[in-house]
Amino acid sequence: MLLEKIKAATLAARKARQPQAGVLLTLQGAIDTRSKTMNPVRPLTDEEIVAEVRKLLKGLNETEGYLPAGPSEKRDQIELEKAALEPFLPKQMSEAELKAFAEARVAAGDNMGQIMAALKQAHPGEYDGKTASALVKAALA
């Protein structure tokens, strides 16, 4: 389970006194908080944990966007934190894989909504929505 991998990585980072330990602890805290606020209280699924990882990465990207251009210590820290979180995301489909999926569904006579729904069901969280949408539109054209 993904939660055990996160806990093991956090423990290893803390023992090695790595700077990434902070963001991994933050992730663990976010996961614990979300699981305690569920009604009824239950452990999060891997998909819900991936959503928490994405939320943290989005915040880091926004913070990085507000930093002045050029090299800085804060930017380096954010890059380290992003690198610590990315291994917990599922492998992303390549554009070629997305295009092949879209073309196969178009050949079967599906429309945009049906293709996107099938993609979401077959590969949850494994693709970029904007890229997939653009490739499906191109395949339908």
Backbone bond lengths (Angstrom), bond angles and torsions (degrees), N, CA, C in turn:
res aa  C-N    CA-C-N  psi(-1)  N-CA   C-N-CA  omega(-1)  CA-C   N-CA-C  phi
1 M - - - 1.453 - - 1.527 108.93 -
2 L 1.300 115.49 148.83 1.455 122.48 -175.74 1.524 112.30 -63.32
3 L 1.323 117.06 -36.16 1.463 120.17 -179.22 1.525 110.96 -61.02
4 E 1.323 117.51 -40.39 1.470 120.01 178.63 1.523 111.47 -65.20
5 K 1.335 117.04 -37.41 1.465 120.38 177.41 1.530 110.40 -63.75
6 I 1.331 116.09 -41.10 1.467 120.60 179.69 1.522 110.25 -64.82
7 K 1.337 116.25 -44.22 1.468 119.74 179.57 1.524 111.13 -63.41
8 A 1.325 117.56 -40.85 1.467 120.99 179.27 1.531 110.89 -65.35
9 A 1.332 116.59 -41.94 1.465 120.40 179.13 1.525 110.85 -65.82
10 T 1.338 116.56 -38.34 1.465 120.93 178.27 1.516 110.30 -63.80
11 L 1.311 116.36 -46.67 1.462 120.65 -179.85 1.531 111.05 -61.53
12 A 1.324 116.38 -44.26 1.468 120.24 179.66 1.530 110.93 -63.31
13 A 1.337 116.82 -41.45 1.466 120.65 179.83 1.521 111.33 -66.68
14 R 1.323 116.17 -38.60 1.469 119.46 179.14 1.522 110.88 -67.84
15 K 1.329 116.95 -42.65 1.467 119.94 179.87 1.526 111.16 -63.78
16 A 1.331 116.59 -36.50 1.462 121.10 -179.92 1.532 111.63 -85.15
17 R 1.325 116.55 -0.46 1.475 122.89 -178.72 1.529 111.46 53.70
18 Q 1.321 114.86 45.67 1.458 120.82 179.31 1.526 109.67 -85.49
19 P 1.337 117.37 148.58 1.469 120.12 -179.60 1.533 113.18 -66.28
20 Q 1.342 117.68 -20.53 1.468 120.59 179.86 1.521 112.19 -71.90
21 A 1.309 118.35 -13.32 1.465 121.24 -177.19 1.521 110.95 -58.45
22 G 1.323 117.23 -36.01 1.463 120.81 -178.36 1.518 112.92 -60.85
23 V 1.325 116.79 -47.06 1.461 119.63 -178.54 1.526 110.65 -70.28
24 L 1.328 117.58 -32.23 1.466 119.68 177.46 1.527 110.79 -69.27
25 L 1.331 116.69 -36.46 1.469 119.93 174.95 1.526 110.76 -66.08
26 T 1.327 115.95 -39.25 1.467 120.28 176.90 1.522 110.37 -61.20
27 L 1.319 116.27 -42.53 1.467 120.93 177.96 1.520 110.67 -62.26
28 Q 1.321 116.72 -46.12 1.468 119.81 178.45 1.528 110.84 -60.09
29 G 1.325 116.84 -41.34 1.461 120.75 178.54 1.519 111.90 -63.29
30 A 1.331 116.70 -41.67 1.464 120.58 178.65 1.525 110.73 -63.72
31 I 1.323 116.18 -40.21 1.470 120.66 179.00 1.525 109.99 -65.75
32 D 1.332 117.13 -45.83 1.467 120.96 179.75 1.521 111.16 -61.81
33 T 1.335 116.79 -44.07 1.462 120.92 -179.91 1.519 110.73 -62.23
34 R 1.334 116.40 -45.76 1.468 119.49 -178.91 1.520 111.22 -64.56
35 S 1.333 117.78 -39.02 1.469 119.48 -178.98 1.525 110.71 -68.48
36 K 1.330 117.23 -32.44 1.467 120.31 179.49 1.521 112.47 -75.97
37 T 1.332 117.34 -22.82 1.460 119.96 179.52 1.522 112.50 -90.43
38 M 1.331 117.63 -3.45 1.462 120.74 176.73 1.521 108.66 -70.13
39 N 1.310 115.10 150.07 1.458 118.93 178.84 1.521 107.67 -123.52
40 P 1.304 120.23 107.50 1.459 129.61 0.46 1.532 110.73 -77.01
41 V 1.320 115.45 161.97 1.462 121.16 179.76 1.530 108.62 -62.80
42 R 1.327 115.62 129.01 1.463 121.03 -179.29 1.519 108.19 -156.23
43 P 1.331 116.62 159.38 1.469 118.93 175.31 1.529 110.18 -68.52
44 L 1.315 116.44 150.70 1.456 120.50 179.47 1.527 110.68 -76.40
45 T 1.318 115.25 149.81 1.463 120.57 173.82 1.530 108.39 -78.06
46 D 1.315 116.46 167.21 1.465 120.03 178.57 1.527 111.22 -60.81
47 E 1.332 117.84 -36.97 1.466 121.15 178.81 1.521 110.83 -63.53
48 E 1.327 117.08 -40.77 1.464 120.75 178.94 1.529 110.83 -68.56
49 I 1.317 116.97 -34.85 1.470 120.73 177.16 1.524 109.66 -67.38
50 V 1.324 117.05 -41.42 1.464 120.56 177.27 1.530 109.83 -60.96
51 A 1.339 117.42 -37.99 1.465 120.68 177.21 1.527 110.69 -61.75
52 E 1.331 117.80 -39.13 1.470 121.30 177.46 1.531 110.72 -66.08
53 V 1.327 116.73 -39.99 1.469 120.41 178.03 1.527 109.41 -62.91
54 R 1.334 116.16 -44.68 1.471 120.31 179.16 1.527 111.03 -61.69
55 K 1.330 116.47 -38.81 1.457 120.59 179.45 1.532 110.66 -62.83
56 L 1.322 116.93 -44.05 1.467 120.53 177.62 1.529 111.05 -64.42
57 L 1.328 117.22 -42.46 1.463 120.45 178.69 1.524 111.36 -63.22
58 K 1.317 116.84 -38.48 1.462 120.69 178.37 1.527 109.91 -62.38
59 G 1.328 116.71 -43.48 1.461 120.47 177.99 1.521 111.93 -62.50
60 L 1.327 116.71 -40.74 1.468 120.32 177.94 1.529 110.99 -64.80
61 N 1.328 116.97 -40.39 1.466 120.35 178.55 1.523 111.27 -65.12
62 E 1.342 116.97 -39.62 1.462 120.31 177.85 1.522 110.59 -64.89
63 T 1.322 116.57 -43.64 1.463 120.58 178.31 1.524 110.44 -60.83
64 E 1.314 116.13 -42.66 1.462 120.60 179.68 1.525 110.75 -63.17
65 G 1.324 117.03 -33.99 1.459 121.38 179.03 1.515 113.06 -66.16
66 Y 1.320 117.94 -27.06 1.459 121.57 -179.43 1.525 112.90 -85.41
67 L 1.320 117.37 -10.50 1.464 120.43 -179.54 1.525 110.07 -75.36
68 P 1.338 117.15 148.40 1.465 119.19 176.97 1.526 110.79 -64.98
69 A 1.318 115.53 154.03 1.467 120.44 -179.01 1.522 110.52 -63.87
70 G 1.299 114.94 155.41 1.458 119.80 178.80 1.509 111.90 100.09
71 P 1.315 116.05 169.54 1.466 119.84 -178.86 1.529 112.08 -69.86
72 S 1.312 115.28 142.96 1.464 119.93 176.47 1.524 108.64 -154.42
73 E 1.318 115.09 159.43 1.462 120.28 -179.94 1.529 110.60 -66.09
74 K 1.332 116.50 -38.22 1.466 120.90 -179.54 1.536 110.43 -65.09
75 R 1.325 116.50 -40.81 1.469 120.51 179.15 1.533 110.06 -63.24
76 D 1.332 116.55 -40.60 1.463 120.50 177.87 1.526 110.89 -63.09
77 Q 1.335 116.75 -39.86 1.467 121.30 178.66 1.531 110.56 -64.06
78 I 1.321 116.53 -42.43 1.465 120.77 179.38 1.530 110.06 -63.79
79 E 1.317 117.34 -41.15 1.470 120.65 178.16 1.528 111.18 -62.12
80 L 1.340 116.54 -40.47 1.469 120.59 176.65 1.527 110.86 -61.44
81 E 1.336 116.03 -43.70 1.464 120.65 -178.88 1.524 110.86 -65.89
82 K 1.333 116.93 -41.86 1.462 119.85 178.26 1.527 110.75 -63.18
83 A 1.322 116.28 -40.26 1.467 120.32 178.61 1.526 111.21 -64.71
84 A 1.333 117.09 -30.88 1.467 120.44 178.87 1.526 111.43 -73.50
85 L 1.337 117.65 -29.45 1.467 121.47 -177.28 1.531 113.09 -87.40
86 E 1.319 118.01 -31.61 1.463 121.19 -173.09 1.529 115.33 -59.85
87 P 1.345 119.98 -31.29 1.475 117.60 178.37 1.532 114.04 -63.83
88 F 1.323 117.94 -14.74 1.465 120.70 -178.08 1.526 112.36 -92.71
89 L 1.327 116.64 1.82 1.460 120.69 175.61 1.525 108.98 -91.97
90 P 1.339 117.32 149.07 1.468 118.81 177.50 1.529 110.45 -68.05
91 K 1.326 116.04 155.68 1.462 121.18 177.84 1.527 108.23 -61.21
92 Q 1.325 116.08 131.59 1.456 121.08 -178.77 1.528 110.60 -84.52
93 M 1.329 115.43 142.62 1.461 120.36 177.32 1.528 108.90 -70.04
94 S 1.318 116.69 143.51 1.464 120.41 176.94 1.531 108.75 -78.10
95 E 1.333 115.50 165.35 1.463 119.37 177.80 1.528 110.55 -61.76
96 A 1.316 116.57 -35.85 1.469 120.19 179.66 1.530 110.73 -64.03
97 E 1.331 116.51 -41.34 1.469 120.43 178.70 1.530 110.67 -66.22
98 L 1.337 116.09 -42.02 1.468 119.85 178.14 1.528 110.65 -63.34
99 K 1.323 115.80 -43.80 1.465 120.34 -179.41 1.528 110.62 -62.72
100 A 1.325 117.09 -42.86 1.467 121.11 179.45 1.527 110.49 -63.39
101 F 1.341 116.99 -41.86 1.463 121.11 178.74 1.526 109.81 -62.24
102 A 1.345 116.14 -47.35 1.463 120.78 -178.53 1.523 111.02 -62.42
103 E 1.326 117.23 -45.09 1.466 120.47 -178.54 1.523 111.77 -65.03
104 A 1.324 116.95 -36.57 1.463 120.13 177.72 1.527 110.40 -65.01
105 R 1.329 116.60 -40.35 1.470 119.68 -180.00 1.530 111.08 -72.22
106 V 1.325 117.78 -35.77 1.470 120.70 176.89 1.527 109.04 -63.80
107 A 1.328 116.81 -41.01 1.467 121.15 178.45 1.528 110.92 -62.41
108 A 1.334 116.39 -29.22 1.466 120.66 178.50 1.528 111.40 -81.17
109 G 1.349 117.21 -4.71 1.458 120.78 176.60 1.518 115.13 91.61
110 D 1.314 117.96 15.66 1.468 120.77 -179.91 1.524 110.99 -79.01
111 N 1.343 115.34 153.45 1.459 120.59 174.97 1.532 109.48 -96.68
112 M 1.323 116.55 -179.56 1.470 121.98 -175.34 1.531 112.00 -55.26
113 G 1.319 117.28 -49.52 1.466 121.18 -178.04 1.518 112.62 -62.65
114 Q 1.319 116.35 -42.09 1.463 120.35 179.68 1.530 111.30 -65.62
115 I 1.330 116.26 -39.46 1.470 119.92 -179.66 1.522 110.14 -66.67
116 M 1.330 117.19 -45.97 1.469 120.53 -178.92 1.528 110.55 -65.23
117 A 1.336 117.34 -37.99 1.468 120.55 178.03 1.530 110.60 -65.41
118 A 1.328 116.36 -42.13 1.468 120.32 178.82 1.527 110.73 -65.33
119 L 1.325 116.54 -38.67 1.465 121.00 178.73 1.524 110.50 -64.89
120 K 1.310 115.67 -42.65 1.469 120.05 179.80 1.530 110.73 -64.32
121 Q 1.319 116.85 -38.19 1.461 120.54 -179.17 1.533 111.33 -73.80
122 A 1.321 116.94 -40.95 1.461 120.62 -176.05 1.530 113.02 -78.75
123 H 1.329 116.98 -32.18 1.474 121.08 -175.07 1.528 110.94 -136.26
124 P 1.330 118.86 64.10 1.468 120.01 -176.56 1.530 112.17 -64.34
125 G 1.336 115.44 125.62 1.455 121.01 176.40 1.514 115.73 72.10
126 E 1.325 117.34 8.74 1.461 120.35 -175.47 1.525 112.89 -103.66
127 Y 1.333 117.92 13.04 1.452 120.27 -178.18 1.520 109.56 -148.52
128 D 1.339 114.46 159.49 1.452 120.99 175.20 1.527 107.47 -88.28
129 G 1.322 116.60 124.42 1.456 121.35 -174.97 1.521 113.86 -60.28
130 K 1.340 117.56 -42.25 1.466 120.90 -179.50 1.523 110.71 -63.73
131 T 1.308 116.08 -45.72 1.464 120.55 -179.82 1.523 110.20 -63.42
132 A 1.325 116.53 -44.96 1.463 120.56 -179.86 1.521 110.61 -61.38
133 S 1.327 116.98 -44.78 1.456 121.42 -179.70 1.529 110.88 -60.66
134 A 1.324 116.63 -45.02 1.466 120.42 179.94 1.529 111.10 -63.50
135 L 1.326 117.13 -41.71 1.466 120.28 -179.52 1.527 111.79 -68.45
136 V 1.330 116.85 -36.66 1.468 120.08 177.76 1.527 109.80 -66.67
137 K 1.340 116.60 -43.35 1.472 119.94 177.82 1.525 110.76 -60.04
138 A 1.336 116.27 -42.31 1.465 120.19 179.03 1.530 110.87 -64.59
139 A 1.318 117.29 -38.47 1.465 120.82 -179.98 1.528 111.00 -68.74
140 L 1.332 116.50 -32.50 1.462 120.35 179.74 1.528 112.18 -76.92
141 A 1.322 117.08 -23.94 1.476 121.12 -176.04 1.513 112.45 -72.69
